[in-house]
Amino acid sequence: MELPKFLLGDNTDYPTAIFVVHTEYPRFIINLENDEVEWLEDFTQEDEKELEAEAENLIEQATAFYDREISRYEE
């Protein structure tokens, strides 16, 4: 199965949270309510250095995805 790069998620146990799931490496879930990120990968120290450079870009992409999806609902 081919998955989209980003998915929106919600959960009634967290009624104010908005989750964006990044399905490609490095996989993560971001809660846009508080910008908390949960990484779904195990990283080596070398990976962590590379991840630091890429993380900000990925989080910006996740936020842009959410904004795009919401604007489509409003249309």
PyMOL commands that place a pseudoatom at each C-alpha (Angstrom):
pseudoatom trace, name=CA, resn=MET, resi=1, chain=A, elem=C, hetatm=0, pos=[0.000, 0.000, 0.000]
pseudoatom trace, name=CA, resn=GLU, resi=2, chain=A, elem=C, hetatm=0, pos=[1.285, 3.449, -0.837]
pseudoatom trace, name=CA, resn=LEU, resi=3, chain=A, elem=C, hetatm=0, pos=[0.671, 6.046, 1.849]
pseudoatom trace, name=CA, resn=PRO, resi=4, chain=A, elem=C, hetatm=0, pos=[0.620, 9.818, 1.512]
pseudoatom trace, name=CA, resn=LYS, resi=5, chain=A, elem=C, hetatm=0, pos=[3.599, 11.623, 3.011]
pseudoatom trace, name=CA, resn=PHE, resi=6, chain=A, elem=C, hetatm=0, pos=[1.402, 13.253, 5.696]
pseudoatom trace, name=CA, resn=LEU, resi=7, chain=A, elem=C, hetatm=0, pos=[-1.821, 12.206, 7.428]
pseudoatom trace, name=CA, resn=LEU, resi=8, chain=A, elem=C, hetatm=0, pos=[-4.094, 14.159, 9.774]
pseudoatom trace, name=CA, resn=GLY, resi=9, chain=A, elem=C, hetatm=0, pos=[-5.114, 12.457, 12.987]
pseudoatom trace, name=CA, resn=ASP, resi=10, chain=A, elem=C, hetatm=0, pos=[-7.302, 13.164, 15.970]
pseudoatom trace, name=CA, resn=ASN, resi=11, chain=A, elem=C, hetatm=0, pos=[-8.383, 11.335, 19.086]
pseudoatom trace, name=CA, resn=THR, resi=12, chain=A, elem=C, hetatm=0, pos=[-11.305, 12.031, 21.408]
pseudoatom trace, name=CA, resn=ASP, resi=13, chain=A, elem=C, hetatm=0, pos=[-9.017, 11.485, 24.407]
pseudoatom trace, name=CA, resn=TYR, resi=14, chain=A, elem=C, hetatm=0, pos=[-7.163, 14.641, 23.250]
pseudoatom trace, name=CA, resn=PRO, resi=15, chain=A, elem=C, hetatm=0, pos=[-10.011, 16.879, 22.076]
pseudoatom trace, name=CA, resn=THR, resi=16, chain=A, elem=C, hetatm=0, pos=[-7.894, 19.984, 21.402]
pseudoatom trace, name=CA, resn=ALA, resi=17, chain=A, elem=C, hetatm=0, pos=[-4.906, 18.203, 19.847]
pseudoatom trace, name=CA, resn=ILE, resi=18, chain=A, elem=C, hetatm=0, pos=[-4.276, 18.130, 16.112]
pseudoatom trace, name=CA, resn=PHE, resi=19, chain=A, elem=C, hetatm=0, pos=[-1.867, 15.418, 15.006]
pseudoatom trace, name=CA, resn=VAL, resi=20, chain=A, elem=C, hetatm=0, pos=[0.053, 15.261, 11.745]
pseudoatom trace, name=CA, resn=VAL, resi=21, chain=A, elem=C, hetatm=0, pos=[1.731, 11.942, 10.971]
pseudoatom trace, name=CA, resn=HIS, resi=22, chain=A, elem=C, hetatm=0, pos=[4.795, 11.899, 8.696]
pseudoatom trace, name=CA, resn=THR, resi=23, chain=A, elem=C, hetatm=0, pos=[4.866, 8.441, 7.084]
pseudoatom trace, name=CA, resn=GLU, resi=24, chain=A, elem=C, hetatm=0, pos=[8.278, 8.570, 5.391]
pseudoatom trace, name=CA, resn=TYR, resi=25, chain=A, elem=C, hetatm=0, pos=[11.704, 8.290, 6.988]
pseudoatom trace, name=CA, resn=PRO, resi=26, chain=A, elem=C, hetatm=0, pos=[12.185, 9.723, 9.524]
pseudoatom trace, name=CA, resn=ARG, resi=27, chain=A, elem=C, hetatm=0, pos=[8.651, 8.922, 10.666]
pseudoatom trace, name=CA, resn=PHE, resi=28, chain=A, elem=C, hetatm=0, pos=[7.130, 11.103, 13.367]
pseudoatom trace, name=CA, resn=ILE, resi=29, chain=A, elem=C, hetatm=0, pos=[3.905, 12.451, 14.819]
pseudoatom trace, name=CA, resn=ILE, resi=30, chain=A, elem=C, hetatm=0, pos=[3.612, 16.127, 15.690]
pseudoatom trace, name=CA, resn=ASN, resi=31, chain=A, elem=C, hetatm=0, pos=[0.926, 17.549, 17.927]
pseudoatom trace, name=CA, resn=LEU, resi=32, chain=A, elem=C, hetatm=0, pos=[0.290, 20.993, 16.452]
pseudoatom trace, name=CA, resn=GLU, resi=33, chain=A, elem=C, hetatm=0, pos=[-1.410, 22.121, 19.638]
pseudoatom trace, name=CA, resn=ASN, resi=34, chain=A, elem=C, hetatm=0, pos=[1.918, 22.212, 21.489]
pseudoatom trace, name=CA, resn=ASP, resi=35, chain=A, elem=C, hetatm=0, pos=[4.499, 21.343, 18.770]
pseudoatom trace, name=CA, resn=GLU, resi=36, chain=A, elem=C, hetatm=0, pos=[5.470, 18.170, 20.633]
pseudoatom trace, name=CA, resn=VAL, resi=37, chain=A, elem=C, hetatm=0, pos=[7.140, 15.647, 18.303]
pseudoatom trace, name=CA, resn=GLU, resi=38, chain=A, elem=C, hetatm=0, pos=[7.248, 11.894, 18.809]
pseudoatom trace, name=CA, resn=TRP, resi=39, chain=A, elem=C, hetatm=0, pos=[9.823, 10.191, 16.588]
pseudoatom trace, name=CA, resn=LEU, resi=40, chain=A, elem=C, hetatm=0, pos=[8.906, 6.685, 15.430]
pseudoatom trace, name=CA, resn=GLU, resi=41, chain=A, elem=C, hetatm=0, pos=[12.499, 5.764, 14.582]
pseudoatom trace, name=CA, resn=ASP, resi=42, chain=A, elem=C, hetatm=0, pos=[15.566, 4.822, 16.591]
pseudoatom trace, name=CA, resn=PHE, resi=43, chain=A, elem=C, hetatm=0, pos=[18.510, 7.059, 15.750]
pseudoatom trace, name=CA, resn=THR, resi=44, chain=A, elem=C, hetatm=0, pos=[22.255, 6.709, 16.119]
pseudoatom trace, name=CA, resn=GLN, resi=45, chain=A, elem=C, hetatm=0, pos=[24.313, 9.709, 17.189]
pseudoatom trace, name=CA, resn=GLU, resi=46, chain=A, elem=C, hetatm=0, pos=[25.295, 10.265, 13.547]
pseudoatom trace, name=CA, resn=ASP, resi=47, chain=A, elem=C, hetatm=0, pos=[21.623, 10.145, 12.533]
pseudoatom trace, name=CA, resn=GLU, resi=48, chain=A, elem=C, hetatm=0, pos=[20.759, 12.692, 15.215]
pseudoatom trace, name=CA, resn=LYS, resi=49, chain=A, elem=C, hetatm=0, pos=[23.183, 15.247, 13.747]
pseudoatom trace, name=CA, resn=GLU, resi=50, chain=A, elem=C, hetatm=0, pos=[21.604, 14.873, 10.309]
pseudoatom trace, name=CA, resn=LEU, resi=51, chain=A, elem=C, hetatm=0, pos=[18.127, 14.885, 11.827]
pseudoatom trace, name=CA, resn=GLU, resi=52, chain=A, elem=C, hetatm=0, pos=[18.718, 18.216, 13.543]
pseudoatom trace, name=CA, resn=ALA, resi=53, chain=A, elem=C, hetatm=0, pos=[19.283, 19.821, 10.164]
pseudoatom trace, name=CA, resn=GLU, resi=54, chain=A, elem=C, hetatm=0, pos=[16.246, 18.172, 8.586]
pseudoatom trace, name=CA, resn=ALA, resi=55, chain=A, elem=C, hetatm=0, pos=[13.784, 18.291, 11.521]
pseudoatom trace, name=CA, resn=GLU, resi=56, chain=A, elem=C, hetatm=0, pos=[12.914, 21.971, 11.220]
pseudoatom trace, name=CA, resn=ASN, resi=57, chain=A, elem=C, hetatm=0, pos=[12.189, 21.571, 7.505]
pseudoatom trace, name=CA, resn=LEU, resi=58, chain=A, elem=C, hetatm=0, pos=[10.007, 18.502, 8.095]
pseudoatom trace, name=CA, resn=ILE, resi=59, chain=A, elem=C, hetatm=0, pos=[8.024, 20.221, 10.836]
pseudoatom trace, name=CA, resn=GLU, resi=60, chain=A, elem=C, hetatm=0, pos=[7.453, 23.240, 8.579]
pseudoatom trace, name=CA, resn=GLN, resi=61, chain=A, elem=C, hetatm=0, pos=[6.227, 20.855, 5.857]
pseudoatom trace, name=CA, resn=ALA, resi=62, chain=A, elem=C, hetatm=0, pos=[3.847, 19.185, 8.328]
pseudoatom trace, name=CA, resn=THR, resi=63, chain=A, elem=C, hetatm=0, pos=[2.430, 22.557, 9.369]
pseudoatom trace, name=CA, resn=ALA, resi=64, chain=A, elem=C, hetatm=0, pos=[2.035, 23.629, 5.726]
pseudoatom trace, name=CA, resn=PHE, resi=65, chain=A, elem=C, hetatm=0, pos=[0.247, 20.341, 5.003]
pseudoatom trace, name=CA, resn=TYR, resi=66, chain=A, elem=C, hetatm=0, pos=[-2.192, 20.997, 7.843]
pseudoatom trace, name=CA, resn=ASP, resi=67, chain=A, elem=C, hetatm=0, pos=[-2.838, 24.569, 6.660]
pseudoatom trace, name=CA, resn=ARG, resi=68, chain=A, elem=C, hetatm=0, pos=[-3.460, 23.311, 3.117]
pseudoatom trace, name=CA, resn=GLU, resi=69, chain=A, elem=C, hetatm=0, pos=[-5.858, 20.609, 4.275]
pseudoatom trace, name=CA, resn=ILE, resi=70, chain=A, elem=C, hetatm=0, pos=[-7.847, 23.022, 6.442]
pseudoatom trace, name=CA, resn=SER, resi=71, chain=A, elem=C, hetatm=0, pos=[-8.108, 25.546, 3.610]
pseudoatom trace, name=CA, resn=ARG, resi=72, chain=A, elem=C, hetatm=0, pos=[-9.547, 22.798, 1.409]
pseudoatom trace, name=CA, resn=TYR, resi=73, chain=A, elem=C, hetatm=0, pos=[-12.252, 22.041, 4.015]
pseudoatom trace, name=CA, resn=GLU, resi=74, chain=A, elem=C, hetatm=0, pos=[-13.166, 25.728, 4.096]
pseudoatom trace, name=CA, resn=GLU, resi=75, chain=A, elem=C, hetatm=0, pos=[-13.660, 25.858, 0.311]
for i in range(1, 75): cmd.bond("trace and resi %d" % i, "trace and resi %d" % (i + 1))
show_as sticks, trace
zoom trace
